[in-house]
């Protein structure tokens, strides 16, 4: 197989794809001057033929590249900061550099960033953060990554994706169940959820776990307010404002990440509502700042730094016949922001 690949020439790929040698070269190097449709066709032909393209792919195949690409949804979210710290730790041990890109949870921007990393000749690409429930949303990214892997690149993801890559899988469903069971155990039934886009697998999985816990006490998600907003601190603040305006009888709020929970606490503080005396609040992730909030935040702890370490470790291993899966555990961390429901006076 290696000898057959060595005999392949750029002109063979160009002829098979029905394009000029110049167009094939630009497509395989990630350069401008060729349409996305043609570039994708050339890359698919090259991958099918086993052609190792230019210096970039040969460098990847030889393991000589020292650059790693890391895509995160929200660079300002402490969740991704802690994941990045794990990636950087392993990279430093291996003498590698890391390029960090911000996607803003936009699949089109994610595609642009993936193509840019490939053009920058990275050795491996890590995608940290939620996938999308609808696999079609990331279909273009999946094609790019498949071609990248076929020419020697490596890919690993953190979260539930439909990308056919090695994955570190956060314990989102079980964690969503645990945090909801905790709030229910305190006597709360009028619970609201502050959530990100339901199209994200992280949101869908955490809500699924919450629904399981609600079912244990004869409730379901349709019985409680589920308020959608940006999966950010500002989104949490706006979601809490809506909850107060539209559901004034709520006694507890579960935010599906700590960043939203911080926004929830901010909105309650602005309204003079005491936590947890008047409103219990819980989050998810256990970012570093969570224990230093006032009150300290009850949340679900994920091993975020270790998740980053695991993802890069997977990407540095040789590819396997089937994608590897590395599930994480979770820990319920009870702090001061949740308390038993007080009987009405």
Short mmCIF file of the C-alpha atoms (twelve columns), coordinates in Angstrom:
data_MODEL
# 
_entry.id   MODEL 
# 
loop_
_atom_site.group_PDB 
_atom_site.id 
_atom_site.type_symbol 
_atom_site.label_atom_id 
_atom_site.label_alt_id 
_atom_site.label_comp_id 
_atom_site.label_asym_id 
_atom_site.label_seq_id 
_atom_site.Cartn_x 
_atom_site.Cartn_y 
_atom_site.Cartn_z 
_atom_site.pdbx_PDB_model_num 
ATOM 1   C CA . UNK A 1   0.000   0.000  0.000   1 
ATOM 2   C CA . UNK A 2   2.782   2.439  0.935   1 
ATOM 3   C CA . UNK A 3   4.553   1.766  -2.379  1 
ATOM 4   C CA . UNK A 4   1.332   2.303  -4.331  1 
ATOM 5   C CA . UNK A 5   0.827   5.653  -2.573  1 
ATOM 6   C CA . UNK A 6   4.404   6.643  -3.269  1 
ATOM 7   C CA . UNK A 7   3.826   6.104  -7.017  1 
ATOM 8   C CA . UNK A 8   0.782   8.358  -7.037  1 
ATOM 9   C CA . UNK A 9   1.397   11.827 -8.417  1 
ATOM 10  C CA . UNK A 10  -0.519  15.065 -8.179  1 
ATOM 11  C CA . UNK A 11  -1.318  14.765 -11.870 1 
ATOM 12  C CA . UNK A 12  -3.077  11.435 -11.176 1 
ATOM 13  C CA . UNK A 13  -5.338  13.086 -8.639  1 
ATOM 14  C CA . UNK A 14  -5.978  16.035 -10.968 1 
ATOM 15  C CA . UNK A 15  -6.945  13.741 -13.853 1 
ATOM 16  C CA . UNK A 16  -9.229  11.634 -11.662 1 
ATOM 17  C CA . UNK A 17  -10.937 14.765 -10.308 1 
ATOM 18  C CA . UNK A 18  -11.166 16.366 -13.757 1 
ATOM 19  C CA . UNK A 19  -9.262  19.530 -12.847 1 
ATOM 20  C CA . UNK A 20  -5.954  21.139 -13.714 1 
ATOM 21  C CA . UNK A 21  -2.785  20.345 -11.768 1 
ATOM 22  C CA . UNK A 22  -2.765  23.919 -10.468 1 
ATOM 23  C CA . UNK A 23  -6.333  23.614 -9.180  1 
ATOM 24  C CA . UNK A 24  -5.562  20.264 -7.540  1 
ATOM 25  C CA . UNK A 25  -2.499  21.743 -5.851  1 
ATOM 26  C CA . UNK A 26  -4.446  24.710 -4.500  1 
ATOM 27  C CA . UNK A 27  -7.256  22.445 -3.259  1 
ATOM 28  C CA . UNK A 28  -4.911  20.128 -1.384  1 
ATOM 29  C CA . UNK A 29  -2.856  22.935 0.157   1 
ATOM 30  C CA . UNK A 30  -5.901  24.897 1.327   1 
ATOM 31  C CA . UNK A 31  -4.993  27.884 -0.818  1 
ATOM 32  C CA . UNK A 32  -7.466  30.338 -2.322  1 
ATOM 33  C CA . UNK A 33  -8.326  30.481 -6.004  1 
ATOM 34  C CA . UNK A 34  -10.457 27.336 -6.187  1 
ATOM 35  C CA . UNK A 35  -14.140 26.934 -5.354  1 
ATOM 36  C CA . UNK A 36  -15.282 25.017 -2.279  1 
ATOM 37  C CA . UNK A 37  -17.023 22.454 -4.479  1 
ATOM 38  C CA . UNK A 38  -13.907 21.710 -6.528  1 
ATOM 39  C CA . UNK A 39  -11.663 21.743 -3.468  1 
ATOM 40  C CA . UNK A 40  -13.884 19.211 -1.709  1 
ATOM 41  C CA . UNK A 41  -14.003 16.971 -4.792  1 
ATOM 42  C CA . UNK A 42  -10.215 16.999 -5.123  1 
ATOM 43  C CA . UNK A 43  -9.733  16.200 -1.443  1 
ATOM 44  C CA . UNK A 44  -12.212 13.322 -1.622  1 
ATOM 45  C CA . UNK A 45  -10.479 11.903 -4.697  1 
ATOM 46  C CA . UNK A 46  -7.068  12.231 -3.021  1 
ATOM 47  C CA . UNK A 47  -8.341  10.454 0.087   1 
ATOM 48  C CA . UNK A 48  -9.908  7.644  -1.960  1 
ATOM 49  C CA . UNK A 49  -6.716  7.139  -3.975  1 
ATOM 50  C CA . UNK A 50  -4.526  7.296  -0.883  1 
ATOM 51  C CA . UNK A 51  -2.559  10.256 -2.198  1 
ATOM 52  C CA . UNK A 52  -0.454  11.993 0.463   1 
ATOM 53  C CA . UNK A 53  -0.625  15.643 -0.511  1 
ATOM 54  C CA . UNK A 54  2.339   18.019 -0.572  1 
ATOM 55  C CA . UNK A 55  4.591   18.889 2.334   1 
ATOM 56  C CA . UNK A 56  1.614   19.278 4.690   1 
ATOM 57  C CA . UNK A 57  0.341   15.731 4.427   1 
ATOM 58  C CA . UNK A 58  3.809   14.196 4.243   1 
ATOM 59  C CA . UNK A 59  4.674   16.046 7.425   1 
ATOM 60  C CA . UNK A 60  1.549   14.659 9.076   1 
ATOM 61  C CA . UNK A 61  2.263   11.142 7.894   1 
ATOM 62  C CA . UNK A 62  5.796   11.345 9.225   1 
ATOM 63  C CA . UNK A 63  4.635   12.690 12.576  1 
ATOM 64  C CA . UNK A 64  6.946   15.697 12.306  1 
ATOM 65  C CA . UNK A 65  4.355   18.469 12.693  1 
ATOM 66  C CA . UNK A 66  4.506   20.167 16.096  1 
ATOM 67  C CA . UNK A 67  1.246   22.129 15.901  1 
ATOM 68  C CA . UNK A 68  -2.167  21.173 17.310  1 
ATOM 69  C CA . UNK A 69  -5.460  22.932 16.561  1 
ATOM 70  C CA . UNK A 70  -8.040  23.372 19.339  1 
ATOM 71  C CA . UNK A 71  -11.551 24.605 18.532  1 
ATOM 72  C CA . UNK A 72  -13.665 25.871 21.431  1 
ATOM 73  C CA . UNK A 73  -17.195 27.239 21.368  1 
ATOM 74  C CA . UNK A 74  -16.700 30.191 23.712  1 
ATOM 75  C CA . UNK A 75  -13.180 31.315 24.599  1 
ATOM 76  C CA . UNK A 76  -14.436 33.367 27.565  1 
ATOM 77  C CA . UNK A 77  -16.301 30.436 29.154  1 
ATOM 78  C CA . UNK A 78  -14.274 28.975 32.074  1 
ATOM 79  C CA . UNK A 79  -15.365 25.490 30.969  1 
ATOM 80  C CA . UNK A 80  -13.286 25.818 27.821  1 
ATOM 81  C CA . UNK A 81  -10.470 27.575 29.645  1 
ATOM 82  C CA . UNK A 82  -10.038 24.553 31.899  1 
ATOM 83  C CA . UNK A 83  -10.233 22.122 28.975  1 
ATOM 84  C CA . UNK A 84  -7.605  24.192 27.157  1 
ATOM 85  C CA . UNK A 85  -5.328  24.052 30.194  1 
ATOM 86  C CA . UNK A 86  -5.370  20.243 29.982  1 
ATOM 87  C CA . UNK A 87  -4.591  20.317 26.273  1 
ATOM 88  C CA . UNK A 88  -1.747  22.777 26.830  1 
ATOM 89  C CA . UNK A 89  -0.289  20.657 29.618  1 
ATOM 90  C CA . UNK A 90  -0.004  17.550 27.450  1 
ATOM 91  C CA . UNK A 91  1.191   19.628 24.492  1 
ATOM 92  C CA . UNK A 92  3.992   21.113 26.580  1 
ATOM 93  C CA . UNK A 93  5.084   17.658 27.709  1 
ATOM 94  C CA . UNK A 94  5.233   16.557 24.071  1 
ATOM 95  C CA . UNK A 95  6.961   19.692 22.754  1 
ATOM 96  C CA . UNK A 96  3.895   20.776 20.782  1 
ATOM 97  C CA . UNK A 97  2.294   24.174 20.224  1 
ATOM 98  C CA . UNK A 98  -1.463  24.781 20.261  1 
ATOM 99  C CA . UNK A 99  -3.522  27.088 18.038  1 
ATOM 100 C CA . UNK A 100 -6.842  27.950 19.720  1 
ATOM 101 C CA . UNK A 101 -9.836  28.976 17.603  1 
ATOM 102 C CA . UNK A 102 -13.244 30.299 18.688  1 
ATOM 103 C CA . UNK A 103 -16.394 29.080 16.885  1 
ATOM 104 C CA . UNK A 104 -19.173 30.798 18.844  1 
ATOM 105 C CA . UNK A 105 -21.270 27.604 18.499  1 
ATOM 106 C CA . UNK A 106 -21.763 28.511 14.817  1 
ATOM 107 C CA . UNK A 107 -21.386 25.444 12.533  1 
ATOM 108 C CA . UNK A 108 -20.462 27.651 9.564   1 
ATOM 109 C CA . UNK A 109 -17.716 29.333 11.552  1 
ATOM 110 C CA . UNK A 110 -16.596 25.912 12.779  1 
ATOM 111 C CA . UNK A 111 -16.146 24.842 9.154   1 
ATOM 112 C CA . UNK A 112 -14.105 27.953 8.386   1 
ATOM 113 C CA . UNK A 113 -11.874 27.351 11.394  1 
ATOM 114 C CA . UNK A 114 -11.338 23.674 10.558  1 
ATOM 115 C CA . UNK A 115 -10.278 24.583 7.031   1 
ATOM 116 C CA . UNK A 116 -7.941  27.255 8.353   1 
ATOM 117 C CA . UNK A 117 -6.280  24.787 10.727  1 
ATOM 118 C CA . UNK A 118 -5.822  22.276 7.921   1 
ATOM 119 C CA . UNK A 119 -4.303  24.990 5.731   1 
ATOM 120 C CA . UNK A 120 -1.967  25.837 8.635   1 
ATOM 121 C CA . UNK A 121 -0.714  22.236 8.534   1 
ATOM 122 C CA . UNK A 122 -1.592  21.197 12.071  1 
ATOM 123 C CA . UNK A 123 -0.834  17.651 13.166  1 
ATOM 124 C CA . UNK A 124 -4.165  17.116 14.910  1 
ATOM 125 C CA . UNK A 125 -7.469  18.918 15.435  1 
ATOM 126 C CA . UNK A 126 -9.379  18.850 18.719  1 
ATOM 127 C CA . UNK A 127 -12.993 20.047 18.879  1 
ATOM 128 C CA . UNK A 128 -14.112 20.895 22.404  1 
ATOM 129 C CA . UNK A 129 -17.745 21.494 23.212  1 
ATOM 130 C CA . UNK A 130 -21.136 20.275 22.213  1 
ATOM 131 C CA . UNK A 131 -22.024 18.651 18.961  1 
ATOM 132 C CA . UNK A 132 -25.398 19.163 17.311  1 
ATOM 133 C CA . UNK A 133 -28.406 16.885 17.676  1 
ATOM 134 C CA . UNK A 134 -29.013 16.956 13.919  1 
ATOM 135 C CA . UNK A 135 -26.019 15.220 12.314  1 
ATOM 136 C CA . UNK A 136 -26.562 17.180 9.096   1 
ATOM 137 C CA . UNK A 137 -25.495 20.381 10.847  1 
ATOM 138 C CA . UNK A 138 -21.871 19.205 10.925  1 
ATOM 139 C CA . UNK A 139 -21.874 17.182 7.701   1 
ATOM 140 C CA . UNK A 140 -19.527 19.591 5.899   1 
ATOM 141 C CA . UNK A 141 -17.120 19.613 8.839   1 
ATOM 142 C CA . UNK A 142 -17.244 15.817 8.960   1 
ATOM 143 C CA . UNK A 143 -16.193 15.590 5.298   1 
ATOM 144 C CA . UNK A 144 -13.280 17.950 5.868   1 
ATOM 145 C CA . UNK A 145 -12.112 15.981 8.896   1 
ATOM 146 C CA . UNK A 146 -12.440 12.642 7.116   1 
ATOM 147 C CA . UNK A 147 -10.222 13.884 4.315   1 
ATOM 148 C CA . UNK A 148 -7.784  15.360 6.833   1 
ATOM 149 C CA . UNK A 149 -7.540  11.999 8.600   1 
ATOM 150 C CA . UNK A 150 -7.198  10.105 5.347   1 
ATOM 151 C CA . UNK A 151 -4.084  12.151 4.549   1 
ATOM 152 C CA . UNK A 152 -2.451  11.581 7.924   1 
ATOM 153 C CA . UNK A 153 -4.115  14.051 10.286  1 
ATOM 154 C CA . UNK A 154 -5.667  13.073 13.608  1 
ATOM 155 C CA . UNK A 155 -8.930  14.243 15.190  1 
ATOM 156 C CA . UNK A 156 -10.473 13.966 18.660  1 
ATOM 157 C CA . UNK A 157 -13.570 15.625 20.091  1 
ATOM 158 C CA . UNK A 158 -14.923 16.433 23.536  1 
ATOM 159 C CA . UNK A 159 -18.686 15.978 23.678  1 
ATOM 160 C CA . UNK A 160 -21.233 13.973 21.735  1 
ATOM 161 C CA . UNK A 161 -20.658 14.604 18.032  1 
ATOM 162 C CA . UNK A 162 -21.514 12.851 14.768  1 
ATOM 163 C CA . UNK A 163 -18.002 13.236 13.364  1 
ATOM 164 C CA . UNK A 164 -16.741 9.655  13.476  1 
ATOM 165 C CA . UNK A 165 -13.716 10.641 15.577  1 
ATOM 166 C CA . UNK A 166 -12.171 9.582  18.874  1 
ATOM 167 C CA . UNK A 167 -14.177 11.195 21.662  1 
ATOM 168 C CA . UNK A 168 -14.090 12.128 25.326  1 
ATOM 169 C CA . UNK A 169 -17.709 11.951 26.478  1 
ATOM 170 C CA . UNK A 170 -18.755 14.119 29.459  1 
ATOM 171 C CA . UNK A 171 -21.256 12.487 31.812  1 
ATOM 172 C CA . UNK A 172 -24.008 14.898 30.798  1 
ATOM 173 C CA . UNK A 173 -27.121 12.758 31.066  1 
ATOM 174 C CA . UNK A 174 -26.216 11.254 34.434  1 
ATOM 175 C CA . UNK A 175 -25.070 14.660 35.680  1 
ATOM 176 C CA . UNK A 176 -28.355 16.268 34.660  1 
ATOM 177 C CA . UNK A 177 -30.189 13.583 36.569  1 
ATOM 178 C CA . UNK A 178 -28.007 14.025 39.683  1 
ATOM 179 C CA . UNK A 179 -28.403 17.792 39.975  1 
ATOM 180 C CA . UNK A 180 -32.176 17.575 39.450  1 
ATOM 181 C CA . UNK A 181 -32.526 14.774 41.991  1 
ATOM 182 C CA . UNK A 182 -30.662 16.943 44.494  1 
ATOM 183 C CA . UNK A 183 -32.986 19.919 44.019  1 
ATOM 184 C CA . UNK A 184 -36.044 17.665 44.185  1 
ATOM 185 C CA . UNK A 185 -34.726 16.077 47.378  1 
ATOM 186 C CA . UNK A 186 -34.852 19.522 48.999  1 
ATOM 187 C CA . UNK A 187 -38.599 19.628 48.459  1 
ATOM 188 C CA . UNK A 188 -38.669 21.879 45.383  1 
ATOM 189 C CA . UNK A 189 -41.230 21.097 42.705  1 
ATOM 190 C CA . UNK A 190 -41.636 24.500 41.074  1 
ATOM 191 C CA . UNK A 191 -38.270 24.254 39.322  1 
ATOM 192 C CA . UNK A 192 -37.208 26.213 36.239  1 
ATOM 193 C CA . UNK A 193 -34.375 25.340 33.865  1 
ATOM 194 C CA . UNK A 194 -32.148 27.939 32.183  1 
ATOM 195 C CA . UNK A 195 -30.807 26.214 29.079  1 
ATOM 196 C CA . UNK A 196 -28.796 26.848 25.935  1 
ATOM 197 C CA . UNK A 197 -29.888 25.901 22.425  1 
ATOM 198 C CA . UNK A 198 -31.739 22.552 22.487  1 
ATOM 199 C CA . UNK A 199 -30.024 21.792 19.162  1 
ATOM 200 C CA . UNK A 200 -26.789 21.245 21.113  1 
ATOM 201 C CA . UNK A 201 -26.200 17.658 22.254  1 
ATOM 202 C CA . UNK A 202 -24.898 18.904 25.624  1 
ATOM 203 C CA . UNK A 203 -28.179 20.687 26.326  1 
ATOM 204 C CA . UNK A 204 -30.266 17.785 25.024  1 
ATOM 205 C CA . UNK A 205 -28.371 15.237 27.134  1 
ATOM 206 C CA . UNK A 206 -28.433 17.280 30.351  1 
ATOM 207 C CA . UNK A 207 -32.151 17.943 29.890  1 
ATOM 208 C CA . UNK A 208 -32.728 14.250 29.252  1 
ATOM 209 C CA . UNK A 209 -31.162 13.433 32.605  1 
ATOM 210 C CA . UNK A 210 -33.261 16.118 34.281  1 
ATOM 211 C CA . UNK A 211 -36.366 14.623 32.718  1 
ATOM 212 C CA . UNK A 212 -35.487 11.217 34.152  1 
ATOM 213 C CA . UNK A 213 -35.244 12.696 37.652  1 
ATOM 214 C CA . UNK A 214 -38.515 14.595 37.271  1 
ATOM 215 C CA . UNK A 215 -40.198 11.381 36.157  1 
ATOM 216 C CA . UNK A 216 -39.292 9.779  39.471  1 
ATOM 217 C CA . UNK A 217 -41.633 12.226 41.271  1 
ATOM 218 C CA . UNK A 218 -44.406 12.160 38.707  1 
ATOM 219 C CA . UNK A 219 -43.348 15.244 36.738  1 
ATOM 220 C CA . UNK A 220 -41.944 15.796 33.256  1 
ATOM 221 C CA . UNK A 221 -40.145 18.609 31.463  1 
ATOM 222 C CA . UNK A 222 -43.454 19.816 30.015  1 
ATOM 223 C CA . UNK A 223 -44.621 20.525 33.575  1 
ATOM 224 C CA . UNK A 224 -41.823 22.995 34.375  1 
ATOM 225 C CA . UNK A 225 -40.471 26.150 32.713  1 
ATOM 226 C CA . UNK A 226 -37.560 25.464 30.365  1 
ATOM 227 C CA . UNK A 227 -36.249 28.864 29.306  1 
ATOM 228 C CA . UNK A 228 -33.860 28.994 26.364  1 
ATOM 229 C CA . UNK A 229 -31.153 31.638 26.036  1 
ATOM 230 C CA . UNK A 230 -27.527 31.896 24.982  1 
ATOM 231 C CA . UNK A 231 -25.340 29.327 26.783  1 
ATOM 232 C CA . UNK A 232 -23.444 32.212 28.409  1 
ATOM 233 C CA . UNK A 233 -23.428 34.406 31.507  1 
ATOM 234 C CA . UNK A 234 -25.552 37.030 29.776  1 
ATOM 235 C CA . UNK A 235 -27.897 34.303 28.582  1 
ATOM 236 C CA . UNK A 236 -28.347 33.151 32.179  1 
ATOM 237 C CA . UNK A 237 -29.145 36.681 33.306  1 
ATOM 238 C CA . UNK A 238 -31.772 37.138 30.588  1 
ATOM 239 C CA . UNK A 239 -33.262 33.690 31.242  1 
ATOM 240 C CA . UNK A 240 -33.651 34.510 34.951  1 
ATOM 241 C CA . UNK A 241 -35.360 37.786 34.145  1 
ATOM 242 C CA . UNK A 242 -37.877 35.887 32.009  1 
ATOM 243 C CA . UNK A 243 -38.430 33.288 34.721  1 
ATOM 244 C CA . UNK A 244 -39.167 35.996 37.294  1 
ATOM 245 C CA . UNK A 245 -41.551 37.779 34.931  1 
ATOM 246 C CA . UNK A 246 -43.383 34.742 33.562  1 
ATOM 247 C CA . UNK A 247 -43.114 32.194 36.391  1 
ATOM 248 C CA . UNK A 248 -43.066 34.096 39.695  1 
ATOM 249 C CA . UNK A 249 -43.935 30.978 41.715  1 
ATOM 250 C CA . UNK A 250 -40.618 29.237 40.899  1 
ATOM 251 C CA . UNK A 251 -38.545 28.326 43.974  1 
ATOM 252 C CA . UNK A 252 -35.445 26.817 42.326  1 
ATOM 253 C CA . UNK A 253 -33.503 27.324 39.093  1 
ATOM 254 C CA . UNK A 254 -31.157 24.832 37.483  1 
ATOM 255 C CA . UNK A 255 -28.848 26.357 34.884  1 
ATOM 256 C CA . UNK A 256 -27.336 23.834 32.489  1 
ATOM 257 C CA . UNK A 257 -23.863 25.311 32.781  1 
ATOM 258 C CA . UNK A 258 -22.081 27.349 35.432  1 
ATOM 259 C CA . UNK A 259 -21.674 30.350 33.156  1 
ATOM 260 C CA . UNK A 260 -25.468 30.645 32.896  1 
ATOM 261 C CA . UNK A 261 -25.763 30.045 36.650  1 
ATOM 262 C CA . UNK A 262 -23.507 33.035 37.316  1 
ATOM 263 C CA . UNK A 263 -25.846 35.128 35.175  1 
ATOM 264 C CA . UNK A 264 -28.832 33.754 37.089  1 
ATOM 265 C CA . UNK A 265 -27.252 34.798 40.403  1 
ATOM 266 C CA . UNK A 266 -26.539 38.248 38.974  1 
ATOM 267 C CA . UNK A 267 -30.186 38.754 37.972  1 
ATOM 268 C CA . UNK A 268 -31.414 37.622 41.390  1 
ATOM 269 C CA . UNK A 269 -28.967 39.901 43.175  1 
ATOM 270 C CA . UNK A 270 -30.156 42.855 41.074  1 
ATOM 271 C CA . UNK A 271 -33.742 42.135 42.159  1 
ATOM 272 C CA . UNK A 272 -32.829 41.730 45.821  1 
ATOM 273 C CA . UNK A 273 -33.860 38.061 45.895  1 
ATOM 274 C CA . UNK A 274 -31.839 36.121 48.469  1 
ATOM 275 C CA . UNK A 275 -30.149 32.860 47.481  1 
ATOM 276 C CA . UNK A 276 -30.865 30.263 48.769  1 
ATOM 277 C CA . UNK A 277 -33.406 31.696 51.261  1 
ATOM 278 C CA . UNK A 278 -35.851 32.766 48.540  1 
ATOM 279 C CA . UNK A 279 -34.498 30.939 45.513  1 
ATOM 280 C CA . UNK A 280 -32.215 27.922 45.189  1 
ATOM 281 C CA . UNK A 281 -29.783 27.974 42.251  1 
ATOM 282 C CA . UNK A 282 -27.690 25.149 40.785  1 
ATOM 283 C CA . UNK A 283 -25.290 24.928 37.862  1 
ATOM 284 C CA . UNK A 284 -23.315 22.358 35.921  1 
ATOM 285 C CA . UNK A 285 -19.545 21.883 35.259  1 
ATOM 286 C CA . UNK A 286 -17.936 23.168 38.500  1 
ATOM 287 C CA . UNK A 287 -15.667 25.748 36.912  1 
ATOM 288 C CA . UNK A 288 -12.926 27.099 39.162  1 
ATOM 289 C CA . UNK A 289 -14.855 30.213 40.183  1 
ATOM 290 C CA . UNK A 290 -17.973 28.285 41.287  1 
ATOM 291 C CA . UNK A 291 -16.802 27.704 44.860  1 
ATOM 292 C CA . UNK A 292 -15.792 31.368 45.230  1 
ATOM 293 C CA . UNK A 293 -19.178 32.844 44.310  1 
ATOM 294 C CA . UNK A 294 -21.439 34.288 46.976  1 
ATOM 295 C CA . UNK A 295 -23.176 32.054 47.742  1 
ATOM 296 C CA . UNK A 296 -20.886 29.220 46.600  1 
ATOM 297 C CA . UNK A 297 -22.565 27.371 43.733  1 
ATOM 298 C CA . UNK A 298 -24.063 23.891 43.968  1 
ATOM 299 C CA . UNK A 299 -23.165 22.170 40.719  1 
ATOM 300 C CA . UNK A 300 -22.052 19.027 38.893  1 
ATOM 301 C CA . UNK A 301 -18.310 18.592 38.642  1 
ATOM 302 C CA . UNK A 302 -16.833 17.384 35.369  1 
ATOM 303 C CA . UNK A 303 -13.074 16.675 35.154  1 
ATOM 304 C CA . UNK A 304 -12.519 19.394 32.576  1 
ATOM 305 C CA . UNK A 305 -8.733  19.631 32.719  1 
ATOM 306 C CA . UNK A 306 -8.460  15.852 32.487  1 
ATOM 307 C CA . UNK A 307 -10.898 15.899 29.557  1 
ATOM 308 C CA . UNK A 308 -8.517  18.169 27.660  1 
ATOM 309 C CA . UNK A 309 -5.590  15.919 28.533  1 
ATOM 310 C CA . UNK A 310 -7.476  12.825 27.400  1 
ATOM 311 C CA . UNK A 311 -8.535  14.400 24.105  1 
ATOM 312 C CA . UNK A 312 -4.999  15.315 23.072  1 
ATOM 313 C CA . UNK A 313 -3.666  11.949 24.270  1 
ATOM 314 C CA . UNK A 314 -6.219  10.235 22.012  1 
ATOM 315 C CA . UNK A 315 -5.239  12.437 19.076  1 
ATOM 316 C CA . UNK A 316 -1.567  11.583 19.526  1 
ATOM 317 C CA . UNK A 317 -2.248  7.836  19.324  1 
ATOM 318 C CA . UNK A 318 -2.224  6.063  15.946  1 
ATOM 319 C CA . UNK A 319 -5.658  5.842  14.365  1 
ATOM 320 C CA . UNK A 320 -7.770  2.786  15.157  1 
ATOM 321 C CA . UNK A 321 -10.241 0.783  13.098  1 
ATOM 322 C CA . UNK A 322 -13.140 2.242  15.089  1 
ATOM 323 C CA . UNK A 323 -13.369 5.551  16.969  1 
ATOM 324 C CA . UNK A 324 -12.330 5.292  20.619  1 
ATOM 325 C CA . UNK A 325 -14.661 6.471  23.388  1 
ATOM 326 C CA . UNK A 326 -13.519 7.766  26.788  1 
ATOM 327 C CA . UNK A 327 -16.504 8.454  29.100  1 
ATOM 328 C CA . UNK A 328 -15.991 10.688 32.116  1 
ATOM 329 C CA . UNK A 329 -17.614 10.442 35.510  1 
ATOM 330 C CA . UNK A 330 -19.270 13.274 37.406  1 
ATOM 331 C CA . UNK A 331 -19.568 14.397 41.015  1 
ATOM 332 C CA . UNK A 332 -22.455 16.242 42.641  1 
ATOM 333 C CA . UNK A 333 -20.985 19.163 44.593  1 
ATOM 334 C CA . UNK A 334 -23.447 20.595 47.125  1 
ATOM 335 C CA . UNK A 335 -22.624 24.112 48.315  1 
ATOM 336 C CA . UNK A 336 -24.509 27.096 49.703  1 
ATOM 337 C CA . UNK A 337 -26.708 28.106 46.750  1 
ATOM 338 C CA . UNK A 338 -29.315 25.380 47.320  1 
ATOM 339 C CA . UNK A 339 -31.401 24.801 50.454  1 
ATOM 340 C CA . UNK A 340 -34.591 22.998 51.522  1 
ATOM 341 C CA . UNK A 341 -37.845 24.562 50.415  1 
ATOM 342 C CA . UNK A 342 -39.198 26.833 53.105  1 
ATOM 343 C CA . UNK A 343 -42.794 26.416 54.149  1 
ATOM 344 C CA . UNK A 344 -44.919 29.481 53.304  1 
ATOM 345 C CA . UNK A 345 -45.542 31.768 56.256  1 
# 
